[in-house]
């Protein structure tokens, strides 16, 4: 009798493992019958179509010519041999050339018995060289907004999913704390701020500085309008672009901002003191937002500390002749022979650009962590930037540049259109979280979800529901897709939402509490028996979790985890409707169903944690 599947029940489970056992069983049965070994790569499986009995289906068409059998005859002969060889197969049926296999209840029962109390079912032990994941990367001239929320949630969740798959992960943040955009806020505050502070205005520091960034842009546009030629509107596109560039070049405001940047790089004490003060206000504001959002980092890098290392690499490239300096003193990398263009690495005044500091930061991380991979969570508008970064590093002799991975994601749009920071039309992260909690409160009170809770417990619940709804709505969308965020659709206790999943978890906890109150124990081992359809379906779904987790890591996609917990919540609610639990008279079956409830609640909780969602026990 062929029973290797029992050995697998004590390791991490997935459908891949079951398929491998069945693949070997198919090959053994085929050899028994025809004295030939079928090509392993052709023994493939698919889930059995719902209109037929079975769990997995083998397509036997590829083997017909090998043994001179028609597909249906071949499927029947091999199916009978597999049934004889192993008790893993309960029954089989054949539809043309499709061999449908029904896995025995004993297999599912043994799996469930072995894993139902495993607290972190599906997780692997962490080992190996680290993967450095960079996310957030804010600028210190504005508060975090909706786009940053997607970035932070995606980076944090992917990091947690990689860790659950046994990867050593270092989560890092690169704060863009210097550059012309920072000087714009500083200059606006110095010109029009009248010495205001977060304390004097009652504003979070990042919000205050963001106001001055918007103010600079407003005043700059006024100035620009005066500098453009009177016939600007009649010029063609290229002429307008040239006129705009000329006006920006002579703009007094822009000249002041550039001069402030030069002074900053020269270490001017007055500029540096103002910079330290204003950045300090912003960091205090960021910390509040990060804590509320539930994200964190092992290390924070600052562009001001890495751009000089980037400049050293640029000089090394000049010395090696892989970079070149133009007559205006700017430094470039010519990538035209690789199908790209020329990339600026230092401006003509010697100041650095984003690429400069990215070169230095990458070098520093490799020195500090010797990582297996560097993952950058950045929007898809930067695809070209990271393609260039890898190629420049390789030209500088850093072969590890090939291990850089840009985890790009689509932009977040609103029903009203795109967001623009300079114009102050962004959706502020703090305001959005406030709105989500307020919406959760209104909906929950209307539906009576918090009627039995104390005021403190109710406020905690509103926070958990509001933030859970936000995180689920953002992360359930494939990262590569541009998404439309509509807060009004994200809190619905009956739809594909975090609220529905949280309510399902609370419902399970209620069942388990009632069992305890009634003195119904369910910890004892349940004797093996037959599984009713809904019992089996939910156990089979849980069995597939490690495979989902592995695929989510491979694809860097929290959406796969989100889809799984939604499907599991739906499956449980069907189970709950069709299977009596506390009122079931058969003691063993009642225990089994309570144990199913217990494992589902644990799996929902642990999987949702990978998305940063909390699961309430009462609603």
Secondary structure, 3 states (H helix, E strand, C coil): CCCCHHHHCCCCCCHHHHHHHHHHHHHHHHHHHHCCCCCHHHCCEEECCCCCCCCEEEECHHHHHHHCCCHHHHHHHHHHHHHHHCCCEEEEEEECCEEEEEECHHHHHHHHHHHCCCCCCCCCCCEEEEEEEECCCCECCCCCEHHHHHHHHHHHHHHHHHHHCCEEEEEEEEEECCCHHHHHHHHHHHHHCCCCCHHHHCCCHHHHHHHHHHHHHHHHHHHHHHHCCCCHHHCCHHHHHHHHHHHHHHCHHHHHHHHHHHHHHCCCHHHHHHHHHHHHHHHHHHHHHHHHHCCCCCEEEEHHHHHHHHHHHHHHHHHHCCCEECCCCCEEEECHHHCCCEEEEECCCCCECHHHHHHHHHHHHHHHHCCCEEEEEEEHHHHHHHHHHHHHHHHCCCHHHHHEEEEEECCEEECCECCCCCCCCCCEHHHHHHHHHHHHHHHHHHHCCCCCCCHHHHHHHHHHHHHHHHHHHHHCCCCCCCEEECHHHHCCCCCCCHHHHHHHHHHHHHHHHHHHHCCCCCCCCCCCCCCCHHHHHHHHHHHCHHHHHHHHHHCCCHHHHHHHHHHHHHHHHHHHHHCCCCCCCCHHHHHHHHHHHHHHHHHHHHHHHCCCCCCCCCC
